[in-house]
């Protein structure tokens, strides 16, 4: 039971009380402890690293525990490179970590945990889990392989580039494109974006939207980075960015300088290369292959034409010989046919001529038989009026002058 405060009771100063706390902690917590926590804040000052640790409730984002931690410069210089090399990322807010800590209590600054080591494999495992969740989500949406189904245009020369304008990698990319050994012409257009830090996702998505608005002007999109913190890759492992890349209508080539395992951005892109210069080399190689194919086709066409030209004279000679033979055979056949027709037509013509001659002779005889002079010779006479033969005497009128014709002479008479 707490004793009541009296005038004789001596109170402790805050420093004295904090000293007691420090002694208790030092005497009862002599070991180092591995602790799992999430980073809610990370900052560096004068080479030291200061962290705020939280443990969140399983069913809500509300923290159930908080603590401050710090890593002095000498220790931080040792563990930081190894952590970033293994995980590919720097420490940042939202990351889950496993820290080796020991308690530290200072009378003036209060309690904190001193960090002596960080297990990167724990963080790597958590990152892999998150990455796999994103991959599974993309596959469930049916968009994970959409970029792989696109065909890179044969003449990919109009390139939309997403990068930081001041990045050395962007300069290297443009230089390699413009100074290629084949003299190919490329037209890269920069869409500036933040390539590291918390704004990577938002900035790249904005650049993609700008490119999409003018998609008919470009053959492909290249996302490159370089010259910055090579370990800061967390912004490229987000669902939103991956969805935008996967659904983009143009082939997306990534060259973000990442030697570690592929990030999600690499996985969903059309083609992944390691560096900006490798991205430029890929585009040059694509055009080189197209040019080689065109050259091969040109050589093949030239060869075929040469072969055809060489073949045509002999073919023409064969056709000429064959045509001459065919014409000669046709002439011979026609001559024989004409001869045959001539042999068969001549008798027929002669028969027709003979028949016509006989018919003419008969007509001649019949004509002669009808000649009035023959009648007159036989003792008959012919009476005419006005040059026409009189066949009916009853038709003559009184006073008509008629002429009677005899074999020798005529008699003129008047009808009474």
ABEGO torsion letter per residue (X at the ends): XBBBBBAABBBBBAAAAAAAAAAAAAAABABBBBBBBBBABBBBBGGBBBBBBBBBBAABABBABBBBBBBBAAAAAAAAAAAAAAAGBBBBBGBBBBBBBBBBBBAAAEBBBBBABBBAAAAAAAAAAAAAAAAAAAAAAGAAAAAAABBBBABBABBBBBBBAABAAAAAAAAAAAABAAGBBBBBBBBBBBABEAAAAAAAAAAAAAAAAAAAABABBBBBBEGBBAABAAAABBAAAAAAAAABABBBBBBAGBABBBBAAAAABABBBABAAAAAAAAAAAAAAAAAAAAAAAAAAAAAAAAAAAAAAAAAAAAAAAAAAAAAAAAAAAAAAAAAAAAAAAAAAAAAAAAAAAAAAAAAAAAAAABAAAAAAAGBBBBBBGGBBBABAAABBBGBBBBBBBABEBBBBBBX
